[in-house]
Amino acid sequence: MIKTEIELTEQQNTALQTLASQLGTKPIELIGQAINNLLTNWDQETRLQKMRVARGIWKNREDLPNFEELRHSWQRLPPSVNEL
């Protein structure tokens, strides 16, 4: 673990101490949970933004092969077996 220092306002510190007392935990554990939640939410939002940017990038492309024909060319079984 890496030790770091943070600065809290008196109001934040009081609220953190009160919440920790109510939950029966230590303030440092609540801070760790808050950081984990922040990083998880940020990562999910970043991923969602990237997916939204990428949506539709293949639409209306003229330079791509016909993927259905390409997939059929990969079939290893005789056509009569594939049609079953």
Backbone as a printed PyTorch tensor [residue, N CA C, xyz], in Angstrom:
tensor([[[  0.8340,  -1.1810,   0.0000],
         [  0.0000,   0.0000,   0.0000],
         [  0.8790,   1.2440,   0.0000]],

        [[  0.3850,   2.2380,  -0.6760],
         [  1.0810,   3.5180,  -0.7250],
         [  0.3360,   4.4870,   0.1770]],

        [[  1.0720,   5.1680,   1.0190],
         [  0.4600,   6.1710,   1.8890],
         [  0.4020,   7.4890,   1.1450]],

        [[ -0.7020,   8.1870,   1.3230],
         [ -0.8670,   9.4930,   0.7160],
         [ -1.5970,  10.3940,   1.6980]],

        [[ -1.5280,  11.6590,   1.4480],
         [ -2.1750,  12.6250,   2.3230],
         [ -3.2630,  13.3460,   1.5470]],

        [[ -4.4120,  13.5220,   2.1890],
         [ -5.4870,  14.2880,   1.5610],
         [ -5.8990,  15.4080,   2.5120]],

        [[ -6.4740,  16.4290,   1.9400],
         [ -6.9690,  17.5340,   2.7520],
         [ -8.4860,  17.5530,   2.6820]],

        [[ -9.1090,  17.6300,   3.8540],
         [-10.5580,  17.6900,   3.9560],
         [-10.9470,  18.9740,   4.6630]],

        [[-12.1040,  19.4690,   4.3000],
         [-12.6350,  20.5940,   5.0640],
         [-13.0990,  20.0410,   6.4120]],

        [[-13.3460,  20.9190,   7.3560],
         [-13.8270,  20.4610,   8.6600],
         [-15.1740,  19.7640,   8.5120]],

        [[-16.0090,  20.2880,   7.6300],
         [-17.3220,  19.6930,   7.4050],
         [-17.1770,  18.2800,   6.8110]],

        [[-16.2740,  18.1190,   5.8520],
         [-16.0490,  16.7990,   5.2510],
         [-15.5160,  15.8260,   6.3000]],

        [[-14.5750,  16.2840,   7.1030],
         [-13.9840,  15.4280,   8.1300],
         [-15.0310,  15.0010,   9.1520]],

        [[-15.8680,  15.9370,   9.5840],
         [-16.9180,  15.6180,  10.5560],
         [-17.8930,  14.6090,   9.9780]],

        [[-18.3130,  14.8430,   8.7310],
         [-19.2520,  13.9260,   8.0760],
         [-18.6180,  12.5450,   7.9070]],

        [[-17.3550,  12.4990,   7.5370],
         [-16.6530,  11.2220,   7.3620],
         [-16.5520,  10.4720,   8.6890]],

        [[-16.1970,  11.1690,   9.7440],
         [-16.0930,  10.5490,  11.0680],
         [-17.4560,  10.0170,  11.5200]],

        [[-18.5040,  10.8110,  11.3000],
         [-19.8540,  10.4080,  11.6990],
         [-20.3030,   9.1740,  10.9250]],

        [[-20.0930,   9.1940,   9.6190],
         [-20.4850,   8.0540,   8.7810],
         [-19.7130,   6.7980,   9.1690]],

        [[-18.4200,   6.9380,   9.3830],
         [-17.5990,   5.7950,   9.7800],
         [-18.0850,   5.2180,  11.1060]],

        [[-18.4270,   6.0960,  12.0340],
         [-18.9290,   5.6510,  13.3330],
         [-20.2540,   4.9100,  13.1800]],

        [[-21.1380,   5.4420,  12.3570],
         [-22.4460,   4.8100,  12.1390],
         [-22.3090,   3.4500,  11.4660]],

        [[-21.3430,   3.3330,  10.5590],
         [-21.1540,   2.0790,   9.8230],
         [-20.2350,   1.1010,  10.5390]],

        [[-19.6160,   1.5550,  11.6210],
         [-18.7100,   0.6840,  12.3640],
         [-17.4340,   0.3870,  11.5980]],

        [[-16.9310,   1.3570,  10.8840],
         [-15.7160,   1.1730,  10.0950],
         [-14.7880,   2.3550,  10.3380]],

        [[-13.6500,   2.3240,   9.7100],
         [-12.6830,   3.4090,   9.8490],
         [-12.8360,   4.3860,   8.6860]],

        [[-12.5770,   5.6520,   8.9360],
         [-12.6560,   6.6410,   7.8560],
         [-11.7880,   6.2820,   6.6550]],

        [[-10.6110,   5.7340,   6.9010],
         [ -9.7110,   5.3870,   5.8020],
         [-10.3310,   4.3230,   4.9040]],

        [[-11.1190,   3.4120,   5.4920],
         [-11.7870,   2.3870,   4.6870],
         [-12.8620,   3.0140,   3.7980]],

        [[-13.5730,   4.0090,   4.3370],
         [-14.5800,   4.7010,   3.5300],
         [-13.9300,   5.4710,   2.3860]],

        [[-12.7940,   6.0770,   2.6600],
         [-12.0760,   6.8030,   1.6080],
         [-11.6350,   5.8370,   0.5120]],

        [[-11.1250,   4.6740,   0.9140],
         [-10.7270,   3.6570,  -0.0730],
         [-11.8980,   3.1940,  -0.9120]],

        [[-13.0610,   2.9770,  -0.2760],
         [-14.2610,   2.5680,  -1.0150],
         [-14.6960,   3.6620,  -1.9890]],

        [[-14.6170,   4.9000,  -1.5260],
         [-15.0150,   6.0190,  -2.3900],
         [-14.1120,   6.1150,  -3.6170]],

        [[-12.8250,   5.9150,  -3.4190],
         [-11.8830,   5.9640,  -4.5440],
         [-12.1600,   4.8130,  -5.5060]],

        [[-12.3970,   3.6200,  -4.9690],
         [-12.7140,   2.4720,  -5.8300],
         [-13.9870,   2.7190,  -6.6320]],

        [[-15.0200,   3.2740,  -5.9920],
         [-16.2660,   3.5910,  -6.7020],
         [-16.0260,   4.6130,  -7.8040]],

        [[-15.2470,   5.6260,  -7.5040],
         [-14.9340,   6.6560,  -8.4930],
         [-14.2280,   6.0550,  -9.7000]],

        [[-13.2230,   5.2290,  -9.4470],
         [-12.4640,   4.6360, -10.5480],
         [-13.3020,   3.6620, -11.3600]],

        [[-14.1500,   2.8980, -10.7030],
         [-15.0210,   1.9600, -11.4120],
         [-16.0060,   2.7080, -12.2970]],

        [[-16.6520,   3.7230, -11.7270],
         [-17.6200,   4.5070, -12.5000],
         [-16.9520,   5.2400, -13.6480]],

        [[-15.7790,   5.7790, -13.4170],
         [-15.0550,   6.5000, -14.4600],
         [-14.6890,   5.5450, -15.5870]],

        [[-14.2110,   4.3590, -15.2440],
         [-13.8230,   3.3800, -16.2600],
         [-15.0280,   2.9490, -17.0830]],

        [[-16.1690,   2.7160, -16.4370],
         [-17.3730,   2.3130, -17.1650],
         [-17.8530,   3.4330, -18.0790]],

        [[-17.7960,   4.6710, -17.5950],
         [-18.2480,   5.7960, -18.4090],
         [-17.3150,   5.9960, -19.6000]],

        [[-16.0100,   5.8660, -19.3790],
         [-15.0460,   6.0040, -20.4670],
         [-15.2820,   4.9210, -21.5180]],

        [[-15.5310,   3.6970, -21.0710],
         [-15.7940,   2.5900, -21.9890],
         [-17.0630,   2.8550, -22.7900]],

        [[-18.0960,   3.3400, -22.1140],
         [-19.3540,   3.6410, -22.7870],
         [-19.1620,   4.7450, -23.8220]],

        [[-18.4000,   5.7670, -23.4910],
         [-18.1350,   6.8520, -24.4370],
         [-17.3990,   6.3300, -25.6650]],

        [[-16.4230,   5.4560, -25.4530],
         [-15.6750,   4.8830, -26.5820],
         [-16.5820,   4.0330, -27.4620]],

        [[-17.4830,   3.2840, -26.8420],
         [-18.4020,   2.4590, -27.6200],
         [-19.3490,   3.3410, -28.4380]],

        [[-19.7930,   4.4540, -27.8530],
         [-20.6850,   5.3510, -28.5830],
         [-19.9760,   5.9890, -29.7720]],

        [[-18.7040,   6.3270, -29.6030],
         [-17.9350,   6.9060, -30.7080],
         [-17.7650,   5.8800, -31.8200]],

        [[-17.5390,   4.6080, -31.4410],
         [-17.2900,   3.5620, -32.4310],
         [-18.5650,   3.0680, -33.1140]],

        [[-19.7250,   3.3620, -32.5300],
         [-20.9840,   2.8660, -33.0890],
         [-21.1570,   3.3540, -34.5300]],

        [[-21.4250,   2.4220, -35.4070],
         [-21.7270,   2.7790, -36.7810],
         [-20.5220,   2.9920, -37.6800]],

        [[-19.3160,   2.6860, -37.2030],
         [-18.1430,   2.9530, -38.0440],
         [-18.0930,   2.0640, -39.2790]],

        [[-18.8350,   0.9450, -39.2770],
         [-18.8240,   0.0480, -40.4340],
         [-19.9780,   0.3350, -41.3820]],

        [[-20.9070,   1.1720, -40.9700],
         [-22.0990,   1.4450, -41.7690],
         [-21.7260,   2.1810, -43.0610]],

        [[-22.3600,   1.7620, -44.1420],
         [-22.1930,   2.3970, -45.4640],
         [-20.7670,   2.3440, -46.0000]],

        [[-20.0000,   1.3600, -45.5790],
         [-18.6380,   1.2130, -46.1050],
         [-18.7020,   0.4370, -47.4060]],

        [[-18.0420,   0.9220, -48.4380],
         [-18.0320,   0.2790, -49.7510],
         [-16.7720,  -0.5610, -49.9620]],

        [[-15.7640,  -0.3810, -49.1230],
         [-14.4670,  -1.0250, -49.3390],
         [-14.3210,  -2.3520, -48.5980]],

        [[-15.3790,  -2.8580, -47.9830],
         [-15.2950,  -4.0920, -47.2120],
         [-15.8570,  -5.2480, -48.0160]],

        [[-15.3310,  -6.4670, -47.7740],
         [-15.8620,  -7.6360, -48.4890],
         [-17.2610,  -7.9720, -47.9840]],

        [[-17.9570,  -8.8100, -48.6960],
         [-19.2520,  -9.3090, -48.2580],
         [-18.9780, -10.3480, -47.1730]],

        [[-19.2790, -10.0000, -45.9330],
         [-18.9140, -10.8620, -44.8190],
         [-19.6940, -12.1700, -44.8020]],

        [[-20.9160, -12.1440, -45.2950],
         [-21.6900, -13.3810, -45.3430],
         [-21.0320, -14.3780, -46.3000]],

        [[-20.6220, -13.9160, -47.4620],
         [-19.9320, -14.7860, -48.4180],
         [-18.6010, -15.2540, -47.8400]],

        [[-17.9120, -14.3720, -47.1870],
         [-16.6290, -14.7160, -46.5810],
         [-16.8000, -15.8120, -45.5280]],

        [[-17.8160, -15.6760, -44.6660],
         [-18.0780, -16.6920, -43.6410],
         [-18.4090, -18.0390, -44.2750]],

        [[-19.2130, -18.0270, -45.3260],
         [-19.5630, -19.2850, -45.9860],
         [-18.3400, -19.9440, -46.6070]],

        [[-17.3880, -19.1720, -47.0410],
         [-16.1840, -19.7510, -47.6420],
         [-15.3220, -20.4560, -46.6000]],

        [[-15.5500, -20.1550, -45.3290],
         [-14.7710, -20.7950, -44.2610],
         [-15.3550, -22.1340, -43.8300]],

        [[-16.5300, -22.4820, -44.3050],
         [-17.1690, -23.7190, -43.8910],
         [-16.3080, -24.9050, -44.3050]],

        [[-16.1330, -25.8360, -43.4070],
         [-15.2740, -26.9890, -43.6630],
         [-16.0700, -28.2310, -44.0450]],

        [[-17.3830, -28.1990, -43.8150],
         [-18.2020, -29.3600, -44.1160],
         [-18.7740, -29.2370, -45.5210]],

        [[-19.0840, -30.3450, -46.1410],
         [-19.7120, -30.2830, -47.4660],
         [-21.0260, -29.5070, -47.3800]],

        [[-21.4370, -28.8350, -48.4610],
         [-22.6620, -28.0100, -48.4410],
         [-23.8900, -28.7640, -47.9810]],

        [[-24.0250, -30.0300, -48.3360],
         [-25.2360, -30.7730, -47.9490],
         [-25.3240, -30.9050, -46.4230]],

        [[-24.1980, -31.0190, -45.7240],
         [-24.1870, -31.1380, -44.2640],
         [-24.4940, -29.7760, -43.6370]],

        [[-23.9780, -28.7030, -44.2300],
         [-24.2180, -27.3700, -43.6890],
         [-25.6780, -26.9600, -43.7700]],

        [[-26.3910, -27.4660, -44.7580],
         [-27.7700, -27.0760, -44.9620],
         [-28.7100, -27.7870, -44.0100]],

        [[-28.2570, -28.7930, -43.2870],
         [-29.1220, -29.5490, -42.3620],
         [-29.4250, -28.7690, -41.1530]]])
